[in-house]
Amino acid sequence: MPGIEFRVTAAADVVTPDGTVRAAAGDVVDHVKTGQDGRATTKELYLGSGSVAYAFIETKPPSGHVIDETPVAFTLSYKDGATAR
């Protein structure tokens, strides 16, 4: 569905291998909006030390719908030097 807006939050502290805290749990790391195809793309997100959890939280529903602020969790994991999944 196009036009839905979400904030992307860190579900836990995002700490890179050098010990730098890139985002604390609950920090908003991006805002996205679904396009005509119903998809949204975030900016590049940190992988922490190899795996990190984030969540989408709806901030603006499409016209005629009720907002659902239930976090939708997702995890990014390191696969190799060229790929994240």
Steps between C-alpha positions, in 0.01 A plus 500: 500500500658835405545799728546326836767664714720322754778587737781249522632447852785306653351213702823469700824694523685496168870469582763460227801269552719795604264567794329807351132526592332594170147501644353429842196278546193699399688757292338594172751420225290578192157599370352330193187525285360228277499573129239415237617138512440484877872464578722720714880511503711611794836668480795272576467380859786390725548127559646547844735215581348265243129491575261769616126540550294794377126566478259683272235703685216650301472879536247582228245255360347529155186708472198327653707262716576497872864527610661181632798590719591136571875467431587263216843359582765399250862390535800579284784246509851499358547235229834585340709799393262589217157390620261567786174308534 
